[in-house]
Amino acid sequence: MRRTLSAVLASITLLIVLAACGGNENTANPSTSAAASPTVGNAASPAASSTTSANICPPAGNVKAFNVVSDRSEASYKVQEQFLSRDLPNDAIGKTKKIQGSFLLDTGQQPRLVNMKITVDLSTLTSDQERRDRAIQNKWLESDKYPNAIFVAKDVKLPAFSQGQTITFDLPGQMTVHDVTRPETFKVSAKMDGDTISGTATSSLLMKNYGFDAPDIAGLLTVKDGVTVTFNLVAQKGDCAQSLS
């Protein structure tokens, strides 16, 4: 009886050990079938792309990845100032080359721009007057607290195009400034030359929509509440669209 009980206990112990080993093997080798290639139909889900990192790396085919070349690109604003001592208004323009971005381009039968994200460092905007720059950054944009402007476009149909041909289209998306996110649409003119895309995107934004008033300095200087935002972009084809989270 004692020998039989010992044999049963040994069998149970062996089963437990085998089950534990089997569980570890499954954990160490997760199924890879869930990792699918990125498709335009599921463009809003970067996790579905064929990649081992946060970057989006499309497989060979019509979908191509592009990344903004910062030193060849620029973001700018233009506002209309009115000085009390002047009869005519003045356009104030600020610029920065601290701009990053990436997107996917589907060059199939129905061209599409997918998963675009553009990030601009507002704290680096400079104009022809340092005093203006300090006032904008410290009092209105508060770029020490909200340093980035971010534009995101998920899935946008494009007109048919060929190499070297300039096309124009509307680019709707979500703009975040001053910790406020709103829908905005840019007017775009762009073309592709080989593995390079260059273009200009322009939109008009209202400051009040993003939680701050147009500058007014004791009536001596007033600014019209309307900002023309322009992205002059050069993007280069790459294996992956870089993550900018």
C-alpha positions in Angstrom: 0.0 0.0 0.0 2.8 2.4 0.9 4.6 1.5 -2.4 1.4 2.1 -4.4 0.9 5.5 -2.7 4.5 6.5 -3.5 4.0 5.6 -7.1 0.9 7.7 -7.4 2.5 10.7 -5.8 5.5 10.3 -8.2 3.2 10.2 -11.2 1.4 13.4 -10.1 4.7 15.2 -9.5 5.9 14.2 -13.0 2.6 15.5 -14.6 3.0 18.9 -12.8 6.6 19.2 -14.0 5.7 18.4 -17.6 2.8 20.9 -17.5 5.1 23.7 -16.2 7.7 23.0 -18.9 5.0 23.1 -21.6 3.7 26.5 -20.3 7.2 28.0 -20.4 7.7 26.8 -23.9 4.6 28.5 -25.1 5.5 31.8 -23.3 9.0 31.9 -24.8 7.7 31.4 -28.4 4.6 33.6 -28.9 2.7 33.2 -32.2 3.9 35.6 -34.8 0.8 35.2 -37.0 -0.9 38.3 -35.4 1.8 40.6 -36.8 0.3 41.8 -40.1 1.7 44.0 -42.8 0.3 47.6 -42.8 -2.6 48.2 -45.1 -4.3 51.4 -46.0 -7.6 50.0 -44.8 -6.2 49.7 -41.3 -4.0 52.8 -41.5 -4.9 54.1 -38.1 -3.4 51.1 -36.4 0.5 51.3 -36.6 0.8 48.3 -34.4 -0.4 46.2 -37.3 2.7 47.0 -39.3 5.5 44.5 -40.0 8.0 45.8 -37.4 9.7 44.9 -34.2 9.7 48.5 -32.9 7.4 51.5 -32.7 8.4 52.5 -36.2 6.1 51.7 -39.2 8.0 49.5 -41.7 5.8 48.6 -44.7 6.7 45.5 -46.7 7.8 45.8 -50.4 4.9 47.0 -52.5 2.9 50.1 -53.2 3.1 51.5 -49.6 6.3 53.5 -49.0 7.6 55.2 -45.9 8.9 58.8 -45.9 10.6 60.9 -43.2 11.0 64.7 -43.1 14.5 66.0 -43.7 14.7 68.6 -41.0 17.6 70.6 -42.3 15.8 71.0 -45.7 12.4 71.8 -44.2 10.9 74.7 -42.3 7.8 75.7 -40.4 6.6 79.3 -40.2 3.9 81.6 -39.0 2.6 84.9 -40.3 0.4 87.4 -38.4 -0.7 90.9 -39.1 0.5 93.6 -36.6 -0.8 97.1 -36.3 1.3 99.7 -34.6 -0.4 102.8 -33.2 2.3 104.9 -34.7 1.9 103.5 -38.2 -0.9 103.9 -40.8 -0.4 100.5 -42.4 -0.3 97.0 -40.8 2.9 94.9 -40.8 3.3 91.2 -41.4 5.3 89.5 -38.7 6.9 86.3 -39.7 8.6 83.7 -37.5 10.4 80.5 -38.7 12.1 77.4 -37.4 13.8 74.4 -38.9 13.1 72.3 -35.8 10.5 70.2 -37.6 10.2 66.5 -37.7 7.7 64.2 -39.4 6.9 60.9 -41.1 4.1 59.4 -43.2 3.2 56.5 -45.5 2.4 56.9 -49.1 0.3 54.3 -51.0 1.1 54.7 -54.7 -1.5 52.2 -55.8 -4.5 52.8 -58.1 -6.0 55.1 -55.5 -3.1 57.0 -54.0 -3.4 57.7 -50.3 -1.3 59.5 -47.6 -1.4 57.5 -44.4 -0.3 58.0 -40.7 1.3 61.5 -41.2 2.6 63.2 -38.1 4.4 66.5 -38.1 6.0 68.0 -35.0 7.3 71.6 -34.7 9.4 72.9 -31.8 7.6 76.2 -31.1 10.2 77.3 -28.6 12.7 77.8 -31.5 10.5 80.1 -33.6 12.4 83.3 -34.4 11.4 86.5 -36.3 13.2 89.8 -37.0 12.6 91.0 -33.5 13.8 89.2 -30.4 11.4 91.2 -28.2 8.5 89.8 -30.2 9.8 86.3 -30.0 10.1 86.5 -26.2 6.6 87.8 -25.8 5.1 85.1 -28.1 6.9 82.3 -26.4 6.5 83.5 -22.8 3.1 85.2 -22.7 1.0 83.8 -25.6 2.3 80.4 -26.8 3.9 79.6 -23.5 6.3 77.3 -25.4 8.3 76.6 -22.3 5.2 74.8 -21.0 3.8 73.7 -24.4 6.8 73.3 -26.6 5.4 71.4 -29.6 2.8 71.9 -32.2 1.7 68.6 -33.6 -0.3 67.9 -36.8 -1.7 64.4 -37.5 -3.5 63.1 -40.6 -4.6 59.5 -40.6 -5.8 58.5 -44.1 -6.2 61.0 -46.9 -7.1 60.3 -50.6 -4.8 61.9 -53.1 -5.3 62.7 -56.8 -3.5 60.5 -59.3 0.1 61.7 -60.0 3.3 60.8 -61.8 7.0 61.5 -61.1 7.8 65.2 -61.2 4.2 66.2 -61.4 3.0 68.9 -59.0 -0.4 68.1 -57.4 -2.6 70.1 -55.1 -5.0 68.7 -52.5 -6.6 69.4 -49.1 -5.0 67.7 -46.1 -7.5 67.4 -43.2 -6.2 66.4 -39.8 -5.9 67.2 -36.1 -3.7 70.1 -34.9 -2.5 70.3 -31.3 -1.2 73.7 -30.0 -1.1 75.0 -26.4 -2.5 71.6 -25.2 -5.6 72.1 -27.4 -6.5 69.7 -30.3 -8.7 70.8 -33.1 -9.5 69.8 -36.7 -7.6 71.8 -39.3 -7.2 71.5 -43.0 -4.0 72.5 -45.0 -3.9 73.4 -48.6 -1.0 71.4 -50.1 1.1 71.6 -53.2 3.6 68.8 -53.6 5.5 66.6 -56.0 7.6 63.4 -56.0 11.1 63.3 -57.7 12.5 59.8 -57.4 12.7 59.0 -53.6 12.1 62.6 -52.5 8.8 64.4 -51.9 8.8 68.2 -51.6 5.9 70.4 -50.9 4.2 73.3 -49.1 1.2 73.1 -46.8 -0.6 76.2 -45.6 -3.5 76.8 -43.2 -5.1 79.7 -41.3 -5.6 79.2 -37.6 -7.4 81.4 -35.0 -5.5 81.9 -31.7 -8.7 82.0 -29.7 -9.4 78.4 -30.8 -6.3 77.3 -29.0 -6.9 79.0 -25.7 -5.0 82.4 -26.0 -5.9 85.8 -27.2 -4.3 87.8 -30.0 -1.5 90.0 -28.6 -2.5 93.5 -27.6 0.2 95.6 -25.9 -1.6 98.6 -24.2 -3.1 99.6 -27.6 0.4 100.4 -28.9 0.5 97.1 -30.8 -2.4 94.9 -31.8 -2.4 91.7 -33.7 -5.2 90.4 -35.9 -6.5 87.0 -34.7 -5.5 84.9 -37.7 -2.3 83.0 -38.1 -1.1 81.7 -41.4 0.9 78.5 -40.7 3.1 77.1 -43.4 5.1 73.9 -43.6 7.8 73.7 -46.3 8.7 70.1 -46.3 11.2 67.8 -47.9 10.8 64.1 -47.2 13.0 61.2 -48.1 11.9 57.6 -48.7 13.2 55.1 -46.1 12.7 51.6 -45.0 10.5 52.8 -42.0 8.5 55.8 -41.0 10.1 56.9 -37.8 8.0 57.0 -34.7 7.7 60.5 -33.2 5.6 59.6 -30.1 
